[in-house]
Amino acid sequence: MGRRAAIATNHPEATAAGMAMLRQGGNAADAAAAISLALGVAEPHMSGLGGDGFSTVFIAGDRGPGYCYNGSGAAPAAATADRYPEGLADAGPGAVSTPGCLAGIHAMQRAHGKLPWADVVQPAIALARDGVAATHSFRRFARAALGRIRADANTAATFLRDGEVPAVGTLITQPRLAATLEAVAEGGADAFYRGALAARLAADLAAVGAISTAADLAATEGEATAPISIAYRGYEVRQSPPNSMGFVLLQELKIVERFDLSGLAEGSAELLHLLVEAKKLAFLDRERHASDPKANPLPLHRLLSDGYAATLAAQIDPARAASIPLRHEMPNDGNTTYFCVVDEEGNAVSAIQSLNSPFGAGVQAPETGILLNNRLTTWHLDPSHPNALVPGKRVRHTMNAPMILKDGKVWAVLGTPGADNQVQINLQTVVSLVDIGLDPQLVAEAPRWSSSQPGQEANWPHGGNDALTLEEGFPTETVEGLKARGHQIKFVPPLEGPCSIECIRVLENGVRMAGSDPRRDGWAAAY
């Protein structure tokens, strides 16, 4: 807790990078840019220059709708559906899509930051050059992705030791990435997508067998848009617009607002049942509509209307769980990173970025040292699906970056990695903050649930089951109450559920209260 500023990220080095910018006189946008780049080095299994990202920005005193920055790359020009007769690859060069993260983050900092761009890149350069110590969380994800890491000699040489997961405390240095970041510091996103650095990256992509080209890189821009938003119990909840699936969280909240949650105990079967059933209905609309709005405009006005929310809420049986397979044979605990900042002036950034799976495609660009995403695996090959693969189209993203306002000021900034689980854990977080009154750290440490529906999973081949997964720690009467309603329960140990919430609350007295999830390497700071 602090009176001036707060940061919550998924890694201590990233939090330190953001704090350094604030202490140098920078604002939330400067801190967010430094965090984004630092996370790509300190948490390489989650995000980086080879991935995508989104950010939602609030500028104190600005009475407009706010700002969102879309840093998601489009499908390469060569990525036609008939190229994949046996389905999409999960790893390797065939899974690599055009990265967009840097385009979005540079556009955000250029529009709202105070410091020179080169300054915000320096912490990431130092981390790549001097090394970051391997954590237990790094080791866990490296074990999960060991096959894809070993499949690429460059990736293995950087992130393994003698072909094995490195011991805790092993320094992971990335000198080639440090040199790339120095070029980014000098030339910004334009160098990365259209300059000399872009030429080196395009050569790297060709050398490993990826299909993104110099033309695909040159066409990538960070897109500035307004957020989408709803009113929820007197608060304004803002979200990333499509191609993000942020609208799903807003729809979930519109549905649960139709129920009086004030009399329901935290962690009770009654409360969990209502939230899970609202999630199922909102995910049905996600499957019907979520896409690149330039290719498939979404009927957001109807999806987020009071009348439609009331219609959906009326379908929830308080005594029985519904089985709602999604319309198409459509993650799982996807691998992404989230961070948030509130500065002294009251500006705020909610941001999220990802390589998709742990260590992305498992392919490291040989000259530039960039670890590449496996985002192509999130497309659908059915041409009738709204998320059908089309060259130049942006894929449906599970990533979303929410923010809560009250009386025209930031009240809370929150979010999490976790693919399909993101909007589920964000739903639990908003309800816990607004309806139950928990503080951010209690929210982050509370036991959580995640629901799966047949056909739900974001990655090819888009499977899923009908399970409700609970972390151990819910009361026995909650578990029995959910079973009595027909939920098919699975259990995971305490703090081994999905996602990694980072959250900041701004109290009435101005104190910034930050909480961070112990399920990964999260770290909150304030001063």
N, C-alpha and C positions, 0 to 999 in steps of 0.2 A: 504494500500500500504506500502511496506517495501523493503529495499534493500537486506535483507538477506534470509528471508523465508516467506512462506505464507501457510495458511491452510484454507480450507472451508469444513464444515461438516453440518450435519442436527441437531446438538444440541450444545449449548455453552459449556456444560461440556466435550463433546468429543473434541471440539476444544482446550479447556484448557489442556486436557490430552496430546494431540499432541504437543502443545507448550511447555509443561513441559519437554517432551523428547528432543526436540530440544535444549532447554536451558541447559539441562544436558549433552550436547555434542553428543546426538544421531543424526541420519540422518532421511531421509524421510521414510525409512523402519521401523525404530523404532517408529517414530511418527504414522505411519499408523497402526502398530500393536496395539499401545496404544489406538488409536481412535476406531479401530474395537471393542476391548473389552469393552471400555467405552460406546460406542453406544449401545451395547447389554444390558447394565444396564440402561442408561439414556433414551433410546428410546426403551423400551422393546416390544412395539407393532410392531416394524419394523424388528428387527434382534436380533441375540444373538448366544450363543453356540449351541442352538438347530436348527440353520438354515444353510444356504449355502452362498457362496460368491465367488467373482472373483476379481483379482487385476492385473493391468498392471503396469510394473515397467520400468523406464528408469534410467540407471546408467551413469552419466556424464563421458565422455571419453571412454566409451565402444562402439566400432564401430560395434558390432553385431546387430542382429535384435531386441534386447530387450527381456523382460521376461514377461510371464503371469503365474499366479498361479490360478489353478482351485481347489476351495474348495467346490465342489458340491458332495453330497453323492449319491451313486447308489441306485436303487430300492432294497428294502430288498429281500432276497432269497425267502421269502414266498409270495411276491407280484406278483402273477400270474393273468392274466386277468380274468380267470374263477372264481376268488375269488369275483368278483364284478358284479354279474349278473344284479343288478339293478342300476349300475353306481357307480361312485366314490364318497366317502364322502367328503364334503367340510370342516368339522370340526370334532373334537373328535378324539379318538385314532386310528380309522380306516383311518385317513388322514395323519398320521405321517410317514415320510420317514427318512432314516438314515441321520443325519446331517453331513456336511462336512466343515463348515466354518472354524473351528479352525485348521483343517489340512492344509488348504490353507494359512491362515494368519501366522501360525507358520513356515511353509516352506519358506514363503517369508522373514520373519524377520531373520530366521536362515541363509539364503543365503546372505542377503544384509545388515542386521543391524549391529550396532556397540555396542550397550548396552547389558548387560546381559538380557536374556529373562524375568527373574523374575522382573526386573525393569519396563518393559513395562506393566506388569499386575497390578502393584500397584494402579494406578488411578481407575481402574475398581473395585478392591477390596474395596477401600475406598468408592466409590459411592454406591456399594451394601450394605455395612455395615452401612454407615451413612445416606443413603437415598438421593433421588433426588426429587425435588419439582415438582408436577404435573403441567403441562402447559395447555394452552388452546388447543394446538394441541393434547396432550395426551388425554384430555377429549373428543375431537371430535372423535378420533379413538376408545376410550373406549365406547362411546355411540353407535357407529356403530357396535361394536362387543359385545355388552352387553349380548346378548343371549349366545354366546359361552363362555364368561367369567363366567357367572353365572352357566353354566352347569358343571363346574369343581370346587370343593370346594377349592382346593389349589390355583388355579388361582384367584378365587373370593376373597379369604382371603388376597392375596397379592396386588391385583390391584384395588379392590373396598373397599368401606367403608359402612358397613351395607347393602351390596348388591347393592349399588348405585355408580355412578361415583363420585370419590372424588372431593372436591373443589380445585380450583386453589391454589397452594402453599402447598397442603398436601404432606407430605414426604412419598415417596414410598421406604420402606426399604426391602431388600432381603437377610436376614442373611444366609439362606441355600445356595444361589448362591454365597455369599461372601466366604463361606467355600469351595465351589467347585472351585472358582477362585484361592483360596490359593493353592489348590492341582494342578491346572493348572500352577501356577507360579513355583511350585517346579518341576513338572514332564513334563510340556509341553504337546504337542499333543499326545505323546506316552502314557502318563498316562490316557488321556481322551479316547483314542481308544483301548488301549491294557493293561493298568495297573489296579491298585486297583480302581481308579476312574471309569474306564470303567466297572468294575464289578458292581459297585454301580449304574451306569447309566443303564446298561442292566437289573438289577433288577427293577429299576424304570419303564423302558419301559414295562417289563412284568407285573408289578403291575397295570399299567393303561390300559393295553390291546393293546398296540402298537405291531406291528409285527417285528420290527427291533430287532435283537438279538446281543449277544456278538460277534458272528461270523461276522455279518454285520458291527459292529463297527470296529473290528480288521482288516477288509479288506479295510478300508477307509484310503486313503493317499492323501496328497496334491500333485497335479500333476503340474510340471513345464514344460511349453511349450514356444514356440516363439509366439508372437502376429501375427495376420494377418494384412496386411496394403495395402493401395493404395496411389497413388499420386493424390492430388486435388489442382489444380491451383497453383502448385509450392510448396505445403506443403505435408508432409507425415502424413497421418492419420492412427494411429495404433488402433487395436481393439482386444478384447477377441475372441479367436477362438471358434468354436463349441466344446461343446454343448451349448455355449452361442450363442445368435442370433446377435452378434456384426457384422457379415457379412452383415446384412440387412442395417445398417447405411452406410456401405461402398458402397453397391449397390445403395442406394438412392443418395449418393453423386456422384457416377459415372454417374448416369442418369442426374442429374441436371447440372453437369459440361458441358453437351452438349448444354446448354442454356446460353446466355449472361445475367447475372443477374445484371450487373453493372448499367444498365440504369433503373432498376425497383426500385420503391420507397419502403422503408421499410414499411411493413404492407399493401402493395397494393394487389388488387385482382389478378393481373397478377402474382405476386410473389407467393402468397399463393396457387393459383391454380396449378402452376407448381410443387411446393413442395408436395402438397397433391396427385397429380396424380403420381408422382414418388414413393411416399410411397405406393400407392395401388399396383403398379407393383412389387415393391420389396417384399411386403408382400405375394404376390402370390407365389413367389419363396421360401419365408420362409416356407409356408405351404407345398410346394412340397418336400423340402429338409431338413429343420432344424431338427437335431437329434444328438445323440451321434455318432461322426464320427467313433468310433471303431465298431459300429454296422451297421451304414449306412454312408459310406464315402460320403462327399459332393463334388460336382464338382466346387470347389471354383475358380479354374483357369478360367473356362468358365463364372461363374456368375459374376466375377469381371473384366472381360476382356473389353477392349475398344469397340470391335466389338459388343458384346452382349449389352453393355450399349447404344450404338448407335441404335441398333434395338429396344430396349425398349423405348428410348426417342422419336423415330419416331412414336410410338403409341399414344403419348400424343397429344390430340386435344386442342390447346390453347383456344378454344372457348366453349369447352363442357366437363363436368365432366363425367368420365366413371363409370359405375357400375360394379365392379369386385368382385363377390362372391369368396370366397376361395374354393379350390378344394374339401376339405373334410368338412363335418359338424364338423368343428373343435371343459390386463385385464384392460379390465377393469382397473380402477385405482388401480393397485396392490400396495402392501405395503412392502416397501423395504427402504433401506437407502444408500446414496452415500456420498463419501468424497474424497478429494484430498489434496496432499501435494507437495510443491516444497521447497527443502532445500537450504542452502547457497552454496553448491557445485554444484547445478544444477540437483541433483537427483530428481526424481518425482515418485509419486505413484498415480494411479487412481484406486479407489476400490469401490466395491458395495457388499451389503450383504442383506439377507432377510429371513423372516419366511414364506413368500408368502402372506397370507392374514393378516389383522390386528390381532395381538395376535396369529398368526399362527393357530394351531389346537384348541387353547383355553385350552390346557392341559399342566399343569405344573408338571414336574417330582417330586414326593413327597419328596424324600430324598435329591436330588441334587439341587432342586430349578430351574431347567432348563425349560424354556418355549419352547415347542416343535412346530416344523413347521407343515404345512399342505401341503407339497409339492407333496404328491401323487395325489392331485386333478388336477395337471397340465398334467397328462399323457392322452393319447388317448387309447381307448379300441378296436378300429378298427385295426385288425392285419396288414392291408395293409398300415396303416399310418406310415410315417417315425418316428414319435414320439410314436409308439405303446409300451405299457407297457411290459417290459421283465425284469425278475429278474437280478440284477447285472448291468443293463444298466443305464446310466445317462440320466435324463430327459432333454428335450429341455428347456433352460432357457431364459427368456426375459432379464435377467440381462446382462449388458455389461459395460465395463470400458474403454472409449476411451481416446485418447491422440493425440495431434497435434505437430509435429516437423517441424522445418525449419532450413536448413543448419546444420543438425546433432545435434541440441539442442532443448530442450523443448520450444515450443511456447505457448501452452495452454494445460491445463488439465481440463476436464469437464465431467459431467455426472449427472444422475438423477435417483431416483426411479420412479416407475410408470408402471410396467408391459409392456403391449403392447404399451403404450404411450412413453416408454423410447426412442426408436430409432426415434420416431417422434419429440420429444422435443430436442433430441440431434442433429437431422438434422437442426432444426430451430436455434439452438445455433451455430453450425459450420458455417452456412450460415451468421448468424448475425455477427460473429467474423471476418470471412475471407472476405466475399463479401460486407458486409455493413459497417464493421469497428466499431461496437459497443464495449464498454468496458463490462467486466463481470457483473457489477451491473445493467447496462442498459438492458443487455440480460436477467438477472434473473427477472427483474420487468416488462418487456415488455408483452403486451397481447399475448396469445398463442392460437394455435388451436390443435385439435386432431381429427383424422379420424378413423371411425369404418367401418369395412366391414362385411357382413354376414359371419358367421363362424369364426370370428377372435379371439374371446376371449380365453385367455390362460387357464383359469380354466374350469373344467367340469361344464356344458355340452357343452362348446365351442360355445356359441351363438354369437350374434353381429347384428348390424343393418347397415344402409347405411347413417349414419349421419356425418356431419362435425360440431363439437362443437367449438364455439368461445367464448373466454372471452369477456365480454363487454369492450369496449375501442378501438376497431378497427374503423376506419373512416366509415361513412355511405356509401361512394362510394365503399369501399371495400366490405361491406356486400352486397350491391346491385349488384356489379359486380360478386360476387360468386353465388348469387341466379340466375343471368342471365345465368350463365354457367351450371346451373342445380344442384348445390350443395344443399343438404337438411340440412338447418342450424338449429342448436340448440344453445342456449345461456346459459352461466353461469355468475354469477356476477364477477366483477373484482377480480383478485387474487384467484379465486376459481376454476380455471382450474386444470388439472392434473400435477403431478410431482413437483419436488423441486430441481431446478438446483443449483449445486455448481460448481464454475469455477475459475480458476487461469490463468492469462495471464502473461507471462514473456516479458517485454518490451525490446527494443533494448538497453536501458541504464542499464538493469539488474534489474530494479524495478519489484517486484512481486505484481501484482494487483489482488486481490481476491474479488469475489462477491458471495453473498449468497441469496437464495430465501426466500422472506417473506411469502410464502404460508405455510411453516411449521415452525420449530424452528431453521432454519438454522442460522449459525454464521460464519463469515469470520474473520480472523485475520492475521496480518503480522507484521514483525519488521525488 
